[in-house]
Amino acid sequence: MIPYENLKRLNESFEDEFKARFNAVIQKGHYILGPQLELFEQEFATYHTAKYCVGVSNGLDAIILALRALDLPPGSEVIVPSNTYIATVLAVVACGLVPVLVEPDIHTYNIDPAKIAGAITPHTKAMIVVHLYGKMCDMDPIMAIKQKHDLYLIEDCAQAHGAKYRNKLAGTFGEFGAFSFYPTKNLGALGDGGAVLCNDDGYKDTLLQLRNYGSSRKYYNDIVGYNNRLDEMQAAFLSVKLPHLNRMNAHRNKLARLYQDHLSSEYILPVCDNDYADVFHIYNIRHKQRDDLQQYLLNKGIGTVIHYPVPPHRQKALKDLYDGKEFPIADEIHNTTLSVPCSFCHTEDEIMEVIGALNSY
Ligand SMILES: *Cc1c(COP(=O)(O)O)cnc(C)c1O
């Protein structure tokens, strides 16, 4: 049996260090907004050469807080890719803003810069780009659009810790980089977690307030905030794993290269380009008989996942927003994509076994 993911195995090599940090937190007795969080925030900012990192409760909240910090007029439009995990869209809705979907490029699966201009109206104030599956968006044209139309930019980096475009890290292009540390992400906690990167002092102060009831001085609340803090224990665990992020990403890359080099032309494979350093949060292939293929692999003991079976515009929760609108490229991707094992927990032998099974389908 080759599972799609095995978190116990993924985290096994960090267990001793986790336990040491766990004991340190227990000894100190400080669980919320303490030294472990400050340390991790500093380390994560330094990794990105960003000025500030604000640890938050999860990836969805990271996007919500970034949007709230922009203080956009209610009803403002925010450009969002149609091919994304629903969290990106939900964050916009949660802030009383309007998510305007833009179709992806069928080859990269990321938002198509050429289609953004057509979605911009006088109400458009911001863009959220998603570096999906661990590949960054085509940032040069996106930055040109940002400049030309004077739009704010938030990067949803939940799948792209350590990914680069022209040697610049995901999360360092826009006003904000929003990260999730959900356990399966490339940098995963042992529970929920998230962070926002920014370079502006004012934004940083607002984020710090927003995550803690709108307060910067206990029991004095200046703005309407939330409880969106990253706790000491998760921050401590993340500090253990951050120094290994590049090595973990390199492992995913090695596995991805096996697929790239050995899979038959039966499958549509991810495009790789020298301008991009991909981190393969997900290694996806596309195939017309996707569902049958998934069942075939399951029968051979190989676990796979569909990211995602239903695109945001077809979700019941968003029915009112997108009723009657069509996003055929997002549909095409959702109908044909299959994510195959490609985690830090997998060995090269296991991936060769998956490749063997795929090539004899
Ligand atoms: C995982 C994910 C999120 C949400 O992160 P959580 O920590 O689960 O809230 C947002 N956007 C994308 C693209 C994701 O993959």
PDBQT file of the ligand as one rigid body, heavy atoms in Angstrom, charges set to zero:
ROOT
HETATM    1  C1  LIG A 401      -4.823  24.991   2.435  1.00  0.00    +0.000 C 
HETATM    2  C2  LIG A 401      -5.182  26.189   1.641  1.00  0.00    +0.000 A 
HETATM    3  C3  LIG A 401      -5.777  27.319   2.215  1.00  0.00    +0.000 A 
HETATM    4  C4  LIG A 401      -6.317  27.349   3.601  1.00  0.00    +0.000 C 
HETATM    5  O1  LIG A 401      -5.449  27.025   4.606  1.00  0.00    +0.000 OA
HETATM    6  P1  LIG A 401      -6.026  26.535   6.037  1.00  0.00    +0.000 P 
HETATM    7  O2  LIG A 401      -4.860  26.605   6.928  1.00  0.00    +0.000 OA
HETATM    8  O3  LIG A 401      -6.567  25.159   5.833  1.00  0.00    +0.000 OA
HETATM    9  O4  LIG A 401      -7.097  27.508   6.431  1.00  0.00    +0.000 OA
HETATM   10  C5  LIG A 401      -5.958  28.429   1.428  1.00  0.00    +0.000 A 
HETATM   11  N1  LIG A 401      -5.611  28.446   0.126  1.00  0.00    +0.000 NA
HETATM   12  C6  LIG A 401      -5.066  27.373  -0.470  1.00  0.00    +0.000 A 
HETATM   13  C7  LIG A 401      -4.690  27.453  -1.907  1.00  0.00    +0.000 C 
HETATM   14  C8  LIG A 401      -4.852  26.197   0.257  1.00  0.00    +0.000 A 
HETATM   15  O5  LIG A 401      -4.326  25.125  -0.353  1.00  0.00    +0.000 OA
ENDROOT
TORSDOF 0
